């Protein structure tokens, strides 16, 4: 459902850290005449998508059932724990 409100309600808790890059903060967090800070819905949602994209690319989060964006633990050899030193030596 589309919301006609361009800003989130004041009582909503919107996480900003690690979602909104510092360079975008002034476009996302708007100050009202009374000094209250409100979060611009559209700009925030764009930052969420950008943060999600970056975290999927770096495998901080992953997609169940995906190949390229799978759980990074699945990328390790099955004998990694037993041969950890050998693998680290190979990487120098």
HELIX and SHEET records of a PDB file:
HELIX    1   1 UNK A   22  UNK A   24  5                                   3    
HELIX    2   2 UNK A   25  UNK A   28  1                                   4    
HELIX    3   3 UNK A   41  UNK A   57  1                                  17    
HELIX    4   4 UNK A   72  UNK A   75  5                                   4    
HELIX    5   5 UNK A   84  UNK A   91  1                                   8    
SHEET    1   A 2 UNK A  29  UNK A  31  0                                        
SHEET    2   A 2 UNK A  37  UNK A  39 -1                                        
END                                                                             
